């Protein structure tokens, strides 16, 4: 049978017809009533037709052709985007049941899956608590129960705090805890003096490591934003300012420089900004998801893609309601992300600060195993899954100078990092991962301003 080659006008017409149908379903609120198979089928057809016209249509006309489904397809900044399922409420049995809440996911008990920690107000005791919900399922099939929680466990001390950050700030293999202070600004830090599987948090310290308070409130997110192997902090607050605290210390001994306001092209809008960093497009660097609040519009979710590199971030102009992720009419929506289903990409959670439910957006995009083929022609990890020693074999298209090899967890946090003092196109290296808890991890390789990531599973 002869292949039928449609003229461009016909291809554009087919795309617009299907886009109009999906837009109508979204407007009527019936898209989310379709089965997941039907949703994926429609999105697959849309992406296929978009790909065909995207190869032919001038970039100046692309915006008009995308119409209202651009954000659903994740194409606001080009054709390579993400696809998220429509939001659902209280997934996996998650039901915090408390108000004024800030949420975070991490493997707090070291059993290989992601648990939930919520800093929230208890209307019965009239105080703020850190409430721990253990994941009773697995890394791929999480299960939470509203009746299975602990209040201020493991020595955690709460108060009027914001987003809890669980990360290994002193590089000793367990998760420490830092959170912004809600009234007055600043940070509260508790070191984990226990272990990865039996955490025990020390007495809190205020503004350690050179951290300073922003105006009246700090709500922070943490990541190795500049790719130097330690954890930096980006904190939001009032009056459209995001403050970047660069970690100028070491992975074992953090020390934060004076804050920089809205660096790397970041634009924060509104009365209040709450940031969250994550590699949402699986290209090896950290993008910015944020809530911007003002009195008129309330809270709006925005997304700024990092179009720079892992060592030199540069954020695009933010777009609102990215990938179909919205505030759901919430006055103050609190964003966070985690690979909650263990499929290698970041899913998004939006918490209702004034309510008692969490909205969940599953990332349906399949991430590539390597994010930059211009850097790496071939990366092999073996054995995978691994229990102790992970062998890395790398073959590059070009000569690599002093590559950095880092291990990152499912939340994008650096677990270990090492720079190799070599210049070569072929590298063989062995990583000792025996101390890691079970779960999904990534090996990130950086050299000459480029990066690649390959995932592995720790038994």
N, C-alpha and C positions, 0 to 999 in steps of 0.2 A: 504494500500500500504506500502511495506517495505521501510524503510529509506535507502538511499544509502550512505555508508560511504566511501568516497574517500581516497585512500592512500595519505600520506603526499606529495609525489612527484607530484601527480596529482593536489593537492591543490596549491602547490607552482607554478606549471605550469599554472594553471588558473589565479592566481594572476599576474604572469609575463606577460601573454598574454594581460590582461586588462590594466596593467600598461604601457605596450609598446604602446597600442592604445592611452591612454591618453597623454603619452609623445609626440607621433606623432602629436596629435591635438594641444598641447601646442606649439610645435616647429613651426608648420605651422601657428599658430595664429588663428586657427579656433575654439578652445575650447570656447573662449568668444563669438563666434557667435551662439553657441547653446542656446536654451531657458534655463531659470533658472531651470525649472523642469528637463530638460535633464542633466544639469550640476550636480544637486543634485543627480540624479539617478546614474550617473557614480561614483560620489564620495562615495555614500552610498555603492555601490557594492564593490568598492575598499577597503573601510574601513572594510566591513564585511569579505572579503577574507583575508585582512591583519590580522584581529583579529584571524582568524582561524590558519594561519601559525605562527603568533606571539606567540601562546600558545605552539607551538611545536619546532620552530626553535631556536637554540642557539643564544644568544645575539651577539656572534662574527660573525654570518652569517647574522644577521638581516639587517645590512647596505646594503649588496649586494642585498638582496631580495627586499628592498625598492626601489632601483634604483632611477630614477630621480624625482619620484613623492613624495618623502619623505617630502619635504618642503610644497608641495601643501596640503598634508594630515596633516601637522603639527606634523610629527613623528620623527623629527630630534633628539629629546631627549626622546624617549620612545614612547609607543603606545597611550598614552593619549594626544592628541593634538587638535588643532583648525583647522577649515575649513573655509577659506575665499573665497568669490566669486572673480572671475577675476576682475581686476580694471576697473572702468569706469571713464570718465572725467566729471568734472563739474556737479555732481549729485544734485538733488533737486533744480535746478535753480541757484546753486552757481557759480558765475562768478566774482571773485574779480576785474579782469580787470586792475590790476596793477602789477608792478614788484618789485623785492627785498622784497618779502613778507614773514612774519611769522604769522601763524594763530593759533587761540585758540577758543574752543567752551565752552560756559558757559551760564547759565540762567541769563543773565545780567539784564533783566528787571523784573525778578521774576514772570513770568507768567506760569511757569511749563514746558517750552520747552527750548531747547538749541539754543542760538543765536551764531553768528560768529563775532569774532573780529580779524581783520587783520591789522598788522603793516606793511605798505608798502610805496613804493616811488611813488609819483605822478609826472608823466612826464610833466604835464601842469604847476603846481605851483613850480616844482623843489624842493619839500620838502617831508619829511616823515610824514605820517599821521596814526592815528589809525582810521580805517574805520569799523563802526558797521553795520552789516547786521542783521536785526531783522528776527527771524523765524516767518513767517506769517501763518504757519500751526500748527501742534500739536506735542506733544512729540513722537508720533508714526508715524506721517506722516508730516515730515518737508517740508516747502516750503520757498525758498528764491527767491529774485528778484534782478537782477543786477541794476535795477532802484530804488530800495528801500534801501537806505543806509544813514548813517549820518557820517560826518567827525568830529573826536575828540569830541564826545558828552559827556555830563554829567561832563564837566570840565576836561576830560582826556587830558593830554598834551603828545604829541609825541616827536619825535626826531629820532636820529639814534639808534633805539632800536631793540631788537631781540624778541624772543617769549614772548607774553604777558601771564602772569600767573594771573588768576582770582581765588582767594581763600580767605577764611575768616581768615586772619592772626591774628586778634585780638578777634575772637570768639564772635562777637556782632551780628551775624545773617545775615550779608551782605557780598558781595564780594569786597575785596580790590584788588588792581592792583600792580603787580611788574613785571618789565621786565629788562633783561640784556641790558647793553650798548654795542653797536656794535663797536665803535671805542674808545679804551682805557680801556674797561672792566669796571666792577662794575655793580651796580643795581640802578634803579629808582623806588621808591615806592610812591604810592598815596593811602591814606586811604579813604575808602568810608565813608563819614560823613553824607550820606543820609540814605536811607533804602534799603531793598532788592528789593522793587518794584519801588523805585524812587531814583536811585543812584546819588550821587553827590561827586565828587572826589576832595580832598584837593590839595593844591599846592605840587608839587613833592619834595621828599627828596632823596638825593643820599647816597647810602650805609648806610641805617639805621640799627639798631638792631645788630651792630657788623659785618655786611657783608663787605667783602673786594673784590677788583678787582682781576681777573685773568689776565694773560698776554694778553693784547690788546683787548680781546673780551670775553663776557659772554653770553651764551644762555642757559637758565635754565628750569628746570621742578620741580614741587613741589609735595610732598606727605608725608604722615606719614611713612617714610621708616623704622623707628625703632620701630614702634608700641607703642609709649609712649603718644599718644593722642594729639600731636601738629604737625605742618607742618614743614618738613625739605626741604632743597633745594639741588638739584644736578645740577651742572652747567658745561657745556662743553665749550671748547675753542680751542686754537691752541696747536699743538704739542702733541696730543694724551693724553690729561689729562682731566679727569672728576673730578671735585672738589665737595666733599660732605660737606655741611654746616649743621651740626646738630643743631637743635633748642634745646638749653639747658634751655630755659625759660619756659613759661607756655602757654597754649592755648590763654590766654588773653593778655600776655605780651611777645612777642617773643624776644629771644636773641640767636644769632648764634655764635657757637664756631668757632675757626680758622679752615679753610678748611683742609680736608683730601684728598689727591690725590689718585684716583682709589682704594677706599676701597671695602671691601666685595667681593674680587675676580674680580672686574671689570677690564676689559682690553679694553682700548681705543686705536684705531689705526689711522694712517693717520695724515695729517696736521691739520685737523679740525674735531671736534666731537660735534654733537648736540644730546643730550639725550631726551628721553621722557619716563616717568614711567607710567605704567598701569597694572592692573591685567588681562593680556591677556588670561590666562588659567583658570580663575575663581577659583583659589585655595586659595584666601584670602590674598595673599601677592602681592607685586609689582614686576613686571618683567621690563626689560629694552629693549626698542626699540630705536635704534640710527641711525644717519647718520654719516658715517665716510668718509671723503674726502681726496683724495690725487691727485697729479697732473697727475698721470698715468691713474688711473681707474676712476677718477671723484668721484661722491658720491655713496656710497653703503649703503643700508639699512641692518642693522644687528639686531639680537634678542638674548638676554641672559636671559634664564629662571632663576627665583629666586628659587633655590632648598633648601633654608634655611627655616626660619620661619618668621612670621610677626614681631617678635621682634629681630631676629638675621638673617638678610639677607645674602645670599651667592649665587652669580651669577655663572651660568655655563659658559663654553666657548661659546662665541657668534657664531651664524651661520648667514651666509649672505642670503639675499632674503628669509626670513622665510615665510612659509605658502603661497608661491607664490607671496608675496608682494615684489616688486622690485622698483628700482629707475626709471623705465620706460625710461631709457636713459637720464634722467635729470642730469645736471651737479651738481647741489646742491639741492637734494630733502629734504624738511623739514617735518619730521614726527610729527603727533599728533594723538590722539584718542578721541573718545567720543561715548557714547551709543546714537547715533543720531536717531535711530528708536525705542528706548524705549523697546527693547526686552530682556534687562538684560545682554548683553555682549558688549564688546568694539569693535567698528568698527574703521578702520584706514583710515586716510587721509594723503596724501603725496602732499605737495604744491611745485610747480615749482618756485624756488626762482628767476630764471631769466625769467620766463614766466608769463602767465596770467590765468592758469587753475589749478584746484585741482583734484587729482586722489583719488578715493574712493574705498575702499575694505570692502565689507560688511562681518561681522562675521556671518557665518551660523551655528555656534555651539550653541546648546541650553545649557545654563549653568545650573548646578544643583542648587537646592535651598539651600543646605548645602554642604560645601566644605570639611568637614572632619568628617566622621562618627565615627572615633575613639575617637573624643572629645565629640560629641553629639549624643545621641540615638534618641532624639526627640525634635524638636524646633517648637513651635507654636506661631504665631503672630495673634492677633485679636484685633479689627476688621481689616480687610485688603481688600479693602482700608480703610484708617483711616483719621479722620479730626482733632482729638485733642489728646486723650489718647490711646496709643498703649500698649496692654498687652502682655508681653512676658512670656511664660512658657517653661522652659528648663529642660530636664531630661538627665543626662549624664551617660555614661557607667562606669565612674570612678569618684572619688572624685575630685572636682574642688576647687583649692585654689586661693582666691582673683581674681575672673574673672573680666575682663574689658569688658564693654558693650559700643560699639560705634555706632553712626549713621553716615553713609557715603552717599554722593550724587552719582549721576550717573557717575561722573568722578573719583570716588574713593577718594574724599577729605573728611576728618573727619569734620563732622558738630558739633558733641558733643561726649563726652566720659566720662565714670564714672567707677571707680574701686569699686567693692563691697568687703567689709571687712568680707567675710564669707568663710566657707569651707563646701561644700555641694554637693550632687549629683542632687538635685532638687532646682531650683530657680524660683521664681515668681517675676517679676519686671514690673513696669509701666513706660513708656516713654512718656513725654509730647512733642508731635511733632506739637503742634498747631501753632508755629511760623514759621514752614517750609513752603516754597512755594510748590505749587502743583507739582507733578512729581514722578519719580522713586527713591527710596532710598534703602539702605541695612542696616541691623543690623549686625554688626561684633562682635562676642564673642570670646575673647581670654583668655586662661588659660594654664599654664604649658607648654608654648612654642608651643601650637597648636591653631588653629583658625577655625571658621566656619562663613559663611555669609548666611543670609536669606533676600530675597527682600520683600519690601512692597511698596504700592502706597499711597502717601499723596494726599487726595482730595483737 
